[in-house]
């Protein structure tokens, strides 16, 4: 979902609940009863009876910024666009083995955190100690 504001794209998750105007803003809980996010009804042009959540981590970041006097620390972002490497033909072209994981870097934003370190055509396999899955998760 591309918000208006500063043009950042934030993660939202579609849920299996009918959320309409007037019923947004409540917690969405998982099977364990933990808050998974804040429910909302979508955005202009979307259909009725489709619910989404802002993940709890995104809402927590906002609340911490607001509690700190409203100074917006922003959101972390690598500044890349990527393509999943789930297609066998693409994996073969990239010489990825059956156990290799990662995403194909298709774009690097100028002056981003990885400008000069990554370039289109690279396969991003790890971030720190975490493996990057073929679907980008």
Rosetta blueprint (number, residue, H / E / L):
1 X L
2 X E
3 X L
4 X L
5 X L
6 X L
7 X L
8 X L
9 X E
10 X L
11 X L
12 X E
13 X E
14 X E
15 X E
16 X L
17 X L
18 X L
19 X L
20 X L
21 X L
22 X L
23 X L
24 X L
25 X L
26 X L
27 X E
28 X E
29 X E
30 X L
31 X L
32 X L
33 X L
34 X L
35 X E
36 X E
37 X E
38 X E
39 X E
40 X E
41 X L
42 X L
43 X L
44 X L
45 X L
46 X L
47 X L
48 X L
49 X L
50 X L
51 X E
52 X E
53 X E
54 X E
55 X E
56 X H
57 X H
58 X H
59 X H
60 X H
61 X H
62 X H
63 X H
64 X H
65 X H
66 X H
67 X H
68 X L
69 X L
70 X L
71 X L
72 X L
73 X L
74 X L
75 X L
76 X L
77 X L
78 X L
79 X L
80 X E
81 X E
82 X E
83 X E
84 X E
85 X L
86 X L
87 X L
88 X H
89 X H
90 X H
91 X H
92 X H
93 X H
94 X L
95 X L
96 X L
97 X L
98 X L
99 X L
100 X L
101 X L
102 X L
103 X E
104 X E
105 X E
106 X E
107 X E
108 X E
109 X L
110 X L
111 X L
112 X L
113 X L
114 X L
115 X E
116 X L
117 X L
118 X E
119 X L
120 X L
121 X L
122 X L
123 X E
124 X E
125 X L
126 X E
127 X E
128 X L
129 X L
130 X E
131 X E
132 X L
133 X L
134 X L
135 X L
136 X L
137 X L
